Amino acid sequence: MKQFQSKYIRWILVLSSLLIVILILWNTWQFFQKIKIAERDKMEIWAAAQKHFAESDLNADTSLDLKIIKNNTNIPMLAIYSDTEELYTSNMDSLLVNSKEKRNVLIKKMALKNKPIKIYDTIVLYYGNSSLVKKIRYYPLLLLLLLALFSGVVYFFLRSSRISDQNKLWVGMAKETAHQIGTPLSSLMGWTELLKMEQVDQDYVAEIEKDVLRLKNISERFSKIGSLPELKPKNIIAETEKALIYLKSRSPKNVTIDFLTQKHDIQVPINTQLYSWVIENLIKNALDAIKSKGGITVELQDLENKVKIAVTDTGKGIPHNEFKAVFKPGFTTKKRGWGLGLSLAKRIIEDYHKGKIFVKKSELNKGTVFVILLKK
């Protein structure tokens, strides 16, 4: 009910804002039209005064006519005698009116903006818009731009606020998960030590111990989410191979995982637990993409100032329009899945390690190539 009311109020605010904007634009347009009419009346009075002045006797009182003629200080105007092409101008740039070609262009523009006024058959008055009309004319556009800017600021503020809240939620969930795992994990470690002392096949105990250590590693990973991890120079080849060895032993037999590199030691500042989490997420993502038999290749290349890790699979592929979407939280093509693996991988690589991770290429039913770039 509260959600419905909140949505209802939000729509009322949006529609009210839209109505206010429409009213402002309508009033501005009406005001603009009234000023245009007032300037038209002023020009018609000017033309009548000019005509009356020209027809008056030498002894007639023409002071009012002259006052009206001289009173125009803001409307650009041009009166032209068609038979002699003599000009009378006011509030005009002399460079425009002295050039016949530019003057003709100017006259056409004025005629489009305002209907010319005929004083005599041989004299026509052309006039443009005053600076006030020009300002009011662009006022609605400036208002719309201001509203668009304001809307954009509000949108990004709300979006960043929502993302911040989501991040706090995920961090809280991750730390709580690490805390919840910690209690039974301590108990399992104790039971493992007891099994070592009993007459139990030590190979079984070793495998159990590996999984217990794995759970401990996962717990530590979750506890690090939300806080800046410590990066230390590590041999990234050895760390990558270590992560792959664990995954190979727990992957389907019909899927091969190969590791290719031409060097034995490349020092890169990383957090080993978080980096191995990224590799595992990419491998698990590749395993999910391979429906039956297939292969995964992890290739590590030493570039000039970076290290490139390419993970290639022979799975179902990703459509080109989803190359960026796969890294968004909640995006998944699986029936069972949270869509967090690649999102976490992107955060670990780009936010924590200041590197890059992206889909380099993918073909449907042929495979996908993910690439990680880390600074050495």
ABEGO torsion letter per residue (X at the ends): XAAAAAAAAAAAAAAAAAAAAAAAAAAAAAAAAAAAAAAAAAAAAAAAAAAAAAABBAABBAAAAAAAAAABAABBBBBBBAAAGBBBBBGBBAAAAABAAAAAAAAAAAAAABBBBBABAABBBBBBBBAAAAAAAAAAAAAAAAAAAAAAAAAAAAAAAAAAAAAAAAAAAAAAAAAAAAAAAAAAAAAAAAAAABBBBAAAAAAAAAAAAAAAAAAAAAAABGBBBBBBBBBAAAAAAAAAAAAAAABBAABBBBBBBABABBBBBBBAAAAAAAAAAAAAAAAAABABBBBBBBBBBBBAABBBBBBBBABAEBBAAAAAAAABBGBBABABEAGAAAAAAAAAAAAAAGBBBBBABBBBGAEBBBBBBBBX
